[in-house]
Structure formats: C-alpha cells, structure tokens
Amino acid sequence: MSDNRTPPDDLTDAAPAPHAAPAPGARPAADPRVAVVVITHNRRDEALLALARLRDLPEAPEVVVVDNGSTDGTADAIRRDHPWARLIASPDNLGAIGRNVAVRTLTTPYVAFCDDDTWWEPGSLRRAADVLDADPRVAVLTARIVVEPRGTEDPIVAELRDSPVQGAPGLPGPALGSFLAGASVLRRDAFEGVGGFHPRLWLGGEEELLAADLAAAGWELCYLEDLTVHHQASRARDSVRRRRDGIRNTLWFTWLRRPVRPMLRRTVEVLRSLPRDRVSLAGVALALRGLPWVLRERRPLPEHAESRFRALAEAQRASTARNYTR
C-alpha cells in the first residue's frame, strides 16, 4: 500500500437498513448510540462467525465490516450470509486504515472496534454507551479481555486494571496511556478529531500514536471492568510481519511524539530488548527509512500527555503481556 494512498469512498455495498428485521424473526430493538466496526482479511469462516455473534447481541448494533482485500471469498460470503451488515469491500489490504474508512460512514456517537477473532459480551456495548453518555471527558473505554476457549483473563488485563497512569478525578475506571483496538469503544467525534489511525502505521501497535494524540487533545482513556470482550486468537496471521511492523511502529511513535530525552531513552530500551534476528533488523531498517517523514511530522507531546507515558515506563519494560517488539 502506498503511504499516500487515499482509500476509496465508494466501496460500500448497497444493503438493507442495518436494523431492518430479517426473516424469519426480528433482531432486538437497536441501541442507536453505538455501532461496531470489524476489519478482516482472508479469514472467511471467522468473519462469518463474528458477524453472527454481533447479529445476536441485544443492542442490535449497526455493523460495518471492512474486507481488506481478501482472496478467499470473504466478501461474497458476507453478502450471502449477512446482508444486514454494511460491507466495505476494499481491493487492497488497508490494515487499520480500514477502520477509518468505516467510521467515516457512521453517524452514531460511539464506535466499538471488533476484530474477526473477538466478540463483545451481550450488554457490554450498552454499558459502554451509558458510561460515555455520563462522562464527556472520556474518549476511549477498553474492556476486560477473556481468552477462549479457556475462558481465562488475558494477562494484559492485570496491567490495565493496575494502570499507573494518573487521570482526571472521578473517572469511571483506571486511566490508561493506550488502548487495544479490538477491545475498545471510542467516542466517534474524538476519534475523527485527531484523524483516526495514522495511514503509515498499517497494523501492529497502531493504537499508541492515536492514544497519545487523544491525550494531547485533552481526552481521557479508561479501562472499564464491567465491559467484556472474548478473544480466540486466529491461527491465520502473519506473525513475522506483525513483529516487524510492531518494531517499526514503536520506534516511529517514539520519534514522532516523545520529547528528546524520553525519546532517546525509549529508543535505546527498544533496541536493547530486540532479539538479534532478521525480523528485528528489518523492523529497525523500515523505521530508519521513514525518518524523513517522521522528522517532518514530529510533534512532541505536551506535558499533560507525556506524563502518561513516563508513568508507563516501568510497566513497559517489565511487560510480557502485549509487546509488538518481541
């Protein structure tokens, strides 16, 4: 994908109104406050199962699914089995930018992101909308993640629950420095106000830059214990590219937003933590190749946002739960 490519705006399939009652039997009454965006690529069966679960939620959310250039018949299968969902069939794999494309088609105040191997617990979307209604300071709510089929909490949950970040008084849950896109509900205006996911990052830790820009704009990000997302990790994933791009994106974020001293310190920490292998070398090389545009777009965080990442420094060094650089 070209760095400067603008995703097409005319890919959305014509479909019935997303909350029309399909035969036989009607969906529950829709909660008009929240929609769900799903991105998928060459995971036809998982995407169909994810949509079936979303269809049956009591909130009956509007759903937009972005097929990121699949070659396994995913788009045709969605048209056939889930005509109630709005399909955006991209000819290219847009990565996280597929979420930006989908959000631009929505008018709901809140958007829940969902991967094709995750699904929301019934009632969680309504609870998230209630909390966001009640606290206009909050832009992002991240859910508790349950790993299936074991039914156990993802190790990242303990880190979210015990977040060292200091947020504004009276928040609905622990303040966060970043979030997990496949397990979060966002305020649409806040998301669009900071530009959504950066087009150059594609996938792999792409949330960190967006989270920093939301914090810089004065928004709060929180973990909310009584939201639940289930995750059954797909085996259909490119783990090599995921790690390579995660290394690149971690360095790019550090160079784009951290003040000079924290930037240098974090860069050294990341480089020291990397395995000495070809994937690490490729990730660092890609990051260095992007230095010209990084320097052009560098905008260090204001103190109130930078303090969040300072607070996370020790947790980042110690964490083994969610690390795109290893």
QUIWOFEN-V427117 format. One line per field, one symbol per residue. phi: phi as a letter, one per 30 degrees, with the letter a starting at -180 (. if undefined). Layout:
phi = ???
This chain:
phi = .decdcedcccdddadedcddddcjcdddddddbcbcccbahbedddddeddddecdddhddbcccddidccieddddedcbddddcccddcddiddedeeddddcbddbbccaddcbaddejdddddddddedbddccbcccdccdcddicddeddddddceddccddiddaedbdbacedbbccddddeddcjidddddibjiddddddddddddjdcbbcbdccbbcbceddcbcdddededddedddeeeddbdeeddddddddddddddddbdddddddddddddeededdcebeddedddddddddeddddddcdabdcc
